[in-house]
């Protein structure tokens, strides 16, 4: 079954990370919210995010090397538009990392943050 999910991520200290084709991105210490989807195999996708040894493919893979997943919220759905609606909703309430995780849509970002 497919679905949409939000990863709650903790970045312990400020650091610059090379994020694939985005290049170097500076991350402040704080909480991050990543919105993603899996059209098929939601459980498999979420489990992949927890694996430490994997080939970096998505933007989030690069960030997860230097951070910790604290929690996940997910919804089993076949409606992919919910991913973008969720990202836009969170983007209005928190800061966002421009173009992160949104290369296949028109959203400004799929990664939002609250610094501490």
C-alpha positions in Angstrom: 0.0 0.0 0.0 1.2 3.5 -0.7 1.0 6.6 1.4 2.3 9.9 2.5 4.6 10.4 5.5 6.3 13.1 7.6 9.6 12.4 9.3 10.5 14.3 12.4 14.2 14.8 12.3 16.7 16.2 14.9 19.9 17.9 13.8 22.2 18.2 16.8 24.6 20.9 15.6 24.9 23.4 12.7 26.7 21.9 9.7 27.0 22.2 6.0 26.1 19.1 4.0 26.4 18.4 0.3 22.9 17.4 -0.8 23.2 15.7 -4.2 22.6 18.1 -7.1 21.5 20.8 -4.7 25.1 21.2 -3.6 26.2 22.4 -0.1 23.3 23.3 2.2 23.7 24.7 5.7 21.5 23.2 8.4 21.0 24.9 11.7 20.6 23.0 15.0 16.9 22.1 15.4 13.9 20.1 14.3 13.2 19.3 10.7 10.0 18.0 9.1 10.4 16.0 5.8 7.3 15.3 3.8 7.6 12.3 1.4 5.5 9.7 -0.3 5.7 6.1 -1.5 3.2 5.2 -4.2 3.8 1.5 -3.4 5.5 0.0 -0.4 5.2 2.7 2.3 6.6 0.5 5.0 9.6 -0.4 2.9 10.3 3.3 2.2 10.1 4.2 5.8 12.3 1.3 6.8 14.9 2.5 4.2 15.1 5.9 5.9 16.2 4.1 9.2 19.0 2.1 7.5 22.5 3.5 8.0 24.1 1.8 5.1 22.4 2.7 1.8 23.2 4.5 -1.4 22.2 8.1 -1.3 19.4 8.6 -3.8 17.0 11.2 -2.5 17.9 14.5 -0.9 16.7 13.2 2.5 19.3 10.4 2.3 22.1 12.9 2.6 20.6 14.7 5.6 19.9 11.5 7.4 23.6 10.6 7.5 24.0 13.5 10.0 20.8 13.5 11.9 18.3 11.4 13.9 14.8 10.4 13.1 12.7 11.1 16.2 9.3 10.1 14.8 7.0 9.4 11.8 3.4 10.4 11.0 1.9 8.6 8.0 -1.3 8.1 6.1 -2.1 5.2 3.9 -3.5 6.8 0.7 -3.3 6.6 -3.0 -3.7 10.4 -3.4 -0.2 11.7 -4.1 -1.4 15.3 -3.9 -1.7 15.1 -0.1 2.2 15.1 -0.1 2.3 18.6 -1.6 -0.7 19.9 0.4 1.1 18.8 3.6 4.4 20.3 2.5 2.7 23.6 1.6 0.8 23.6 5.0 4.0 23.1 7.0 5.9 25.6 4.8 3.5 28.3 5.9 4.2 27.7 9.5 7.9 26.9 9.6 11.1 27.9 7.7 11.9 25.7 4.7 15.0 24.5 2.9 14.5 25.8 -0.7 14.1 23.1 -3.3 14.8 20.2 -0.9 12.9 17.1 -1.8 10.7 18.8 -4.3 12.4 18.2 -7.6 9.4 16.3 -9.0 6.8 18.9 -8.2 6.3 22.7 -8.0 6.5 23.0 -4.2 9.1 25.3 -2.8 10.3 22.6 -0.5 9.5 19.3 1.3 11.8 20.0 4.2 10.7 22.5 6.9 12.5 23.4 10.1 12.3 25.0 13.6 15.6 26.0 14.9 16.5 26.1 18.6 
